[in-house]
Amino acid sequence: MFFVLTLLFACSSSHQDFVPKINDKVLADDSKNEISIITYNIQALWEKEDEKVKSLAKYLNDSKFDFVTMQEVFDEDNRDSLVKNLDHSFYTSLVPRVDYDCFPSSISQDAGLFLASRYPVIDLSIYSLGENTEFTNGAIHHMLPKFVSISFDFLANKSVTGSLFQINDTTKMFLFTTHLQLFSSEYHKASQVIQIRSFITDAVSKVVENNIVNSPTNLIVLLTGDFNYNAYDENDIEILKNFLGNPRDLHQEFNGEAHEYTKILEWIDLYGRFDYIFAYDRIGSVPMRKVHINSINVTDIIDNEEESVSDHFAIIASLKID
């Protein structure tokens, strides 16, 4: 087991020392067409201490991110606590869960995906977006194939979900998030990524065809989540971006060669960034609305006891709409 973990995830022994910022915030200015976003794997595989969840909700309320995407929100009590403690006067749009299936399709876990925003969500369930598209809470989602592996991660319903938000009179944003399976074959991981790309491409095409957006150049398309591909492994990132259709990895674009890890396990020499905010400047040959980066970085979200809420760090960003 130790050998497998080391083989799959170990980075170079010359990894850079990294101390993440603590409960960092980003500022976005509406008057300058700026938006803020966070993506965070909260590691709620089983019930997490409620004080940690409340600390997370307080951080989100204080930071007032325009868009929140989270993964591994598996536990019902933790999910309910997040919904209860988020500031509903600010976070007016919530997609707390997309997968309501039970045994045997999920075996034991749902998809664990969670979205929140202060912008109004457009209910896509009234439109025909294809037979492989499912609807929950106005959002769309698609189940990804499973693969039995050495970790219990395959028990979760790995999915991709997307919500369409109205930013202003002309601009909309299609925000997607996902969490790929840990410890599966390269073929299986690639098949999951290819399905995500197909799902995004089909959704954007249908939104344009149904005149839900008047022009693709008024549509921002972002993809976030935990992909279990290491951004600091040249082979991993090349495979991931190629299969996704070559979106921009905003963290890498802004930080260049600087390594900011979102997952550190010193006992197996694991130092990697497996979490991403991707932006699509085009889907196929069709141009989308572009975003520019004001700031993007990794932060450790801690509770009142100064303990990390998760085994991951979050990625937060301030973006400017072109």
Backbone torsions as a table, in degrees:
resi	resn	phi	psi	omega
1	MET	NA	-47.5	179.0
2	PHE	-59.3	-41.9	-178.8
3	PHE	-63.0	-43.7	-178.8
4	VAL	-63.0	-45.6	-179.8
5	LEU	-60.5	-45.2	-178.6
6	THR	-64.5	-42.6	-178.5
7	LEU	-63.3	-40.4	-175.5
8	LEU	-76.4	-35.9	-166.9
9	PHE	-120.6	-14.0	-173.9
10	ALA	-62.9	134.2	174.4
11	CYS	-96.6	-178.5	178.3
12	SER	-60.9	145.2	179.5
13	SER	-66.1	-12.0	178.4
14	SER	-94.3	26.8	179.4
15	HIS	-56.2	149.4	-179.3
16	GLN	-76.9	142.7	172.6
17	ASP	-64.9	140.3	-177.8
18	PHE	-143.8	123.7	173.8
19	VAL	-118.5	109.8	-175.1
20	PRO	-70.7	156.7	170.8
21	LYS	-64.9	157.9	-177.1
22	ILE	-111.2	124.5	177.3
23	ASN	44.9	44.8	-178.0
24	ASP	-71.0	156.9	179.2
25	LYS	-129.2	157.6	173.4
26	VAL	-123.9	151.3	-179.7
27	LEU	-111.0	135.5	175.8
28	ALA	-126.9	143.3	-175.5
29	ASP	-114.9	112.1	180.0
30	ASP	-55.9	-40.0	-175.8
31	SER	-65.5	-17.3	179.4
32	LYS	-108.5	18.3	-179.9
33	ASN	56.9	46.9	178.7
34	GLU	-110.8	149.6	177.5
35	ILE	-134.6	153.8	177.3
36	SER	-118.5	151.6	-175.8
37	ILE	-151.1	148.2	174.1
38	ILE	-133.3	139.9	169.1
39	THR	-125.1	136.1	-168.6
40	TYR	-155.1	124.4	171.4
41	ASN	-88.8	110.5	-169.7
42	ILE	-90.4	-4.3	175.1
43	GLN	59.1	44.6	174.9
44	ALA	-96.7	61.3	-179.9
45	LEU	-67.3	-45.7	171.9
46	TRP	-121.4	177.6	-173.9
47	GLU	-59.8	124.0	177.8
48	LYS	-91.1	150.1	178.4
49	GLU	-52.2	132.0	-174.2
50	ASP	-62.1	-29.5	179.6
51	GLU	-65.0	-33.6	176.7
52	LYS	-66.9	-42.4	179.9
53	VAL	-65.6	-40.9	177.9
54	LYS	-65.4	-36.8	176.9
55	SER	-64.6	-39.7	176.8
56	LEU	-63.0	-46.0	179.2
57	ALA	-60.8	-41.1	179.0
58	LYS	-63.5	-42.2	177.7
59	TYR	-60.0	-44.6	179.6
60	LEU	-65.7	-40.7	178.9
61	ASN	-65.1	-41.5	-179.9
62	ASP	-69.9	-36.2	-176.4
63	SER	-79.5	-28.4	178.6
64	LYS	52.7	57.1	174.8
65	PHE	-68.8	139.9	176.3
66	ASP	-67.0	-33.4	-178.2
67	PHE	-137.8	135.0	178.8
68	VAL	-126.6	126.0	170.8
69	THR	-125.4	133.2	-179.7
70	MET	-133.0	151.9	177.8
71	GLN	-123.8	162.4	-179.4
72	GLU	61.0	33.8	171.0
73	VAL	-89.1	70.2	-173.3
74	PHE	-86.2	-39.3	-172.5
75	ASP	-74.0	129.7	-177.1
76	GLU	-63.0	-41.6	-179.7
77	ASP	-64.1	-40.9	177.9
78	ASN	-65.6	-40.7	178.0
79	ARG	-62.5	-45.5	179.2
80	ASP	-61.9	-38.1	179.4
81	SER	-65.8	-41.0	176.7
82	LEU	-61.0	-47.3	-179.7
83	VAL	-60.8	-42.5	-178.0
84	LYS	-67.2	-40.4	-170.2
85	ASN	-94.0	-13.0	173.5
86	LEU	-67.7	146.8	-179.7
87	ASP	-76.3	103.4	-175.3
88	HIS	-73.4	-16.2	174.8
89	SER	-73.0	-20.2	176.0
90	PHE	-104.5	-54.8	179.4
91	TYR	-83.9	83.2	-173.8
92	THR	-82.2	-18.5	-179.9
93	SER	-115.9	122.5	-179.9
94	LEU	-129.6	136.3	167.6
95	VAL	-124.8	84.6	-172.8
96	PRO	-76.7	-18.1	-178.7
97	ARG	-160.7	143.4	179.5
98	VAL	-117.6	-14.1	-172.0
99	ASP	-121.4	110.5	-179.4
100	TYR	-109.5	14.3	178.1
101	ASP	-71.2	159.4	177.1
102	CYS	-129.0	-173.4	-178.8
103	PHE	-49.3	136.9	9.0
104	PRO	-97.4	-4.9	-172.6
105	SER	-65.3	-32.2	-179.9
106	SER	-104.7	-11.3	-177.6
107	ILE	62.7	-62.0	179.8
108	SER	-146.8	-20.1	-172.2
109	GLN	-126.8	151.2	171.5
110	ASP	-88.9	-166.1	-174.1
111	ALA	-75.9	-24.5	176.9
112	GLY	74.1	17.5	-178.3
113	LEU	-96.6	144.6	-173.5
114	PHE	-147.1	130.3	176.8
115	LEU	-128.0	146.8	175.6
116	ALA	-147.4	149.4	179.2
117	SER	-158.8	156.5	172.9
118	ARG	-88.1	-10.9	179.8
119	TYR	-89.6	148.9	-179.5
120	PRO	-67.6	138.5	177.9
121	VAL	-91.9	141.7	177.9
122	ILE	-92.0	122.8	-177.6
123	ASP	-71.0	110.4	-177.4
124	LEU	-88.6	-6.5	-176.3
125	SER	-68.5	-16.4	-179.9
126	ILE	-83.9	-2.6	-178.5
127	TYR	-112.1	156.7	175.5
128	SER	-92.4	108.9	-176.6
129	LEU	-115.7	19.3	175.4
130	GLY	108.5	152.8	-173.4
131	GLU	-71.1	-20.1	180.0
132	ASN	-92.3	6.7	-178.8
133	THR	-104.4	127.2	176.3
134	GLU	-108.0	157.1	-175.4
135	PHE	-123.4	136.8	173.1
136	THR	-149.7	129.6	177.7
137	ASN	53.5	34.2	179.5
138	GLY	83.1	-11.7	179.3
139	ALA	-92.0	167.0	175.4
140	ILE	-111.8	151.2	175.7
141	HIS	-154.5	164.1	-177.8
142	HIS	-145.3	130.4	179.1
143	MET	-75.7	136.0	177.6
144	LEU	-98.0	152.4	-177.5
145	PRO	-67.6	146.7	178.4
146	LYS	-96.1	164.4	177.0
147	PHE	-148.8	120.5	-178.5
148	VAL	-63.6	128.1	-174.6
149	SER	-139.4	-177.1	-175.6
150	ILE	-76.2	-11.9	177.5
151	SER	-107.3	159.9	178.4
152	PHE	-77.0	3.6	-178.2
153	ASP	-61.1	-26.5	-178.6
154	PHE	-70.2	-11.9	177.9
155	LEU	-71.2	-21.8	-179.1
156	ALA	-80.6	149.8	174.7
157	ASN	-81.6	92.0	179.4
158	LYS	-66.5	126.7	-173.6
159	SER	-141.9	168.2	168.0
160	VAL	-124.5	136.5	179.6
161	THR	-130.5	154.1	179.5
162	GLY	-143.6	142.2	174.5
163	SER	-126.0	141.9	178.8
164	LEU	-102.8	123.2	-175.8
165	PHE	-115.7	145.4	175.3
166	GLN	-91.8	111.3	-178.2
167	ILE	-82.7	-49.0	176.5
168	ASN	-152.4	-166.3	-174.6
169	ASP	-59.6	-30.7	-175.8
170	THR	-111.9	-26.9	-169.4
171	THR	-104.1	134.0	172.9
172	LYS	-121.5	159.7	176.8
173	MET	-131.2	128.2	172.9
174	PHE	-96.1	110.5	-177.5
175	LEU	-109.1	121.3	-179.8
176	PHE	-113.4	148.6	171.3
177	THR	-143.1	154.7	-176.7
178	THR	-155.9	170.7	174.8
179	HIS	-147.3	110.4	-178.2
180	LEU	-82.5	158.1	-175.8
181	GLN	-71.0	140.2	175.1
182	LEU	-85.6	146.2	175.5
183	PHE	54.7	65.0	171.0
184	SER	-133.9	174.1	-177.0
185	SER	-68.9	157.7	176.4
186	GLU	-59.9	-36.3	178.6
187	TYR	-63.6	-43.7	-178.6
188	HIS	-67.0	-44.5	178.8
189	LYS	-60.4	-41.7	179.2
190	ALA	-63.1	-39.7	-179.8
191	SER	-64.9	-35.8	176.3
192	GLN	-64.4	-45.0	-178.7
193	VAL	-64.9	-40.9	179.0
194	ILE	-62.5	-39.4	178.1
195	GLN	-66.3	-35.9	176.8
196	ILE	-62.7	-46.6	178.9
197	ARG	-59.8	-44.7	180.0
198	SER	-62.6	-40.9	179.8
199	PHE	-62.7	-44.7	179.4
200	ILE	-65.8	-45.9	-179.7
201	THR	-59.5	-46.1	-179.4
202	ASP	-65.2	-41.6	-178.5
203	ALA	-64.2	-45.6	179.2
204	VAL	-62.9	-42.4	179.5
205	SER	-61.2	-44.0	-178.8
206	LYS	-66.6	-38.4	178.8
207	VAL	-63.6	-39.4	178.2
208	VAL	-71.0	-44.8	-178.9
209	GLU	-61.9	-35.0	-179.1
210	ASN	-85.8	7.0	179.7
211	ASN	57.5	29.0	174.2
212	ILE	-70.8	-30.8	166.7
213	VAL	-117.8	141.1	-176.4
214	ASN	-78.2	-15.9	177.3
215	SER	-161.3	140.5	177.8
216	PRO	-62.4	-23.0	178.7
217	THR	-73.9	-6.4	173.0
218	ASN	-103.6	14.7	-178.3
219	LEU	-119.2	119.2	172.5
220	ILE	-88.5	137.3	178.2
221	VAL	-126.2	114.8	177.7
222	LEU	-120.2	146.4	176.4
223	LEU	-129.3	125.1	-178.1
224	THR	-125.9	170.3	171.3
225	GLY	137.4	-174.4	178.4
226	ASP	-103.0	109.9	-174.0
227	PHE	-98.6	-9.2	-176.5
228	ASN	55.1	28.4	166.1
229	TYR	-114.9	134.0	-176.0
230	ASN	-85.2	120.6	-179.1
231	ALA	-63.4	-19.8	-177.7
232	TYR	-101.9	15.2	170.4
233	ASP	-109.8	113.7	-173.2
234	GLU	-57.6	-39.0	179.6
235	ASN	-67.4	-44.4	179.8
236	ASP	-58.2	-51.6	-174.1
237	ILE	-69.3	-33.6	177.6
238	GLU	-65.1	-45.0	178.9
239	ILE	-62.5	-47.8	-176.0
240	LEU	-61.6	-50.5	-176.7
241	LYS	-66.5	-37.5	179.9
242	ASN	-63.1	-47.8	-178.8
243	PHE	-69.4	-26.2	178.8
244	LEU	-81.7	-9.1	-178.4
245	GLY	94.3	25.2	174.3
246	ASN	57.8	53.1	170.0
247	PRO	-73.1	167.6	177.5
248	ARG	-83.0	127.2	171.6
249	ASP	-83.2	101.0	-169.5
250	LEU	-65.3	-35.2	178.9
251	HIS	-64.2	-46.9	-179.8
252	GLN	-65.1	-39.9	-178.3
253	GLU	-61.7	-39.7	-175.9
254	PHE	-83.1	-37.2	-172.8
255	ASN	-98.1	-8.5	177.2
256	GLY	60.9	-124.9	-176.3
257	GLU	-84.9	-5.6	-178.8
258	ALA	-69.3	127.0	-179.2
259	HIS	-92.4	122.4	171.7
260	GLU	-123.0	112.2	-173.4
261	TYR	-85.7	141.7	173.4
262	THR	-103.4	-4.4	178.3
263	LYS	-147.0	124.9	178.2
264	ILE	-133.0	120.9	171.9
265	LEU	-127.1	95.6	-172.6
266	GLU	-62.9	-31.8	-174.1
267	TRP	-67.4	-19.4	174.1
268	ILE	-119.2	15.6	177.7
269	ASP	57.9	42.6	179.0
270	LEU	-98.5	118.0	175.5
271	TYR	-137.2	107.9	-176.5
272	GLY	-155.3	162.8	169.5
273	ARG	-113.0	111.5	-179.1
274	PHE	-108.4	0.5	-175.7
275	ASP	-111.7	144.4	-170.3
276	TYR	-142.4	152.9	160.3
277	ILE	-121.6	109.2	178.2
278	PHE	-100.6	146.8	173.5
279	ALA	-125.8	134.6	177.6
280	TYR	-98.6	115.9	173.2
281	ASP	-80.0	-21.2	176.7
282	ARG	-154.5	151.1	172.0
283	ILE	-112.7	109.2	-170.1
284	GLY	66.6	-122.6	179.0
285	SER	-101.4	3.3	-175.0
286	VAL	-93.6	120.5	-179.1
287	PRO	-72.9	141.6	176.0
288	MET	-108.9	173.1	175.0
289	ARG	-70.2	133.1	-173.9
290	LYS	-94.7	147.3	172.0
291	VAL	-115.9	147.6	174.3
292	HIS	-112.1	159.7	-173.0
293	ILE	-102.6	118.8	170.1
294	ASN	-82.6	-44.5	178.6
295	SER	-160.9	151.4	174.1
296	ILE	-158.8	132.1	-178.7
297	ASN	-161.0	173.2	179.7
298	VAL	-97.7	141.1	175.1
299	THR	-139.2	145.1	175.3
300	ASP	-93.2	121.5	178.6
301	ILE	-91.9	121.6	-176.3
302	ILE	-117.8	159.1	-179.9
303	ASP	-96.0	-170.2	-177.6
304	ASN	-65.7	-21.7	178.0
305	GLU	-90.7	8.3	-179.2
306	GLU	62.6	32.1	174.1
307	GLU	-106.2	145.8	-180.0
308	SER	-65.1	139.0	178.1
309	VAL	-69.1	-32.6	-174.4
310	SER	-136.2	171.0	171.8
311	ASP	-84.1	-5.5	173.9
312	HIS	-105.4	160.2	165.3
313	PHE	-101.4	157.2	179.9
314	ALA	-89.4	157.0	168.3
315	ILE	-110.4	128.3	179.3
316	ILE	-123.2	147.7	-176.4
317	ALA	-149.7	148.9	167.4
318	SER	-113.5	124.7	-174.7
319	LEU	-122.6	147.1	176.6
320	LYS	-109.2	131.3	179.4
321	ILE	-80.1	128.7	-179.0
322	ASP	-66.3	NA	NA
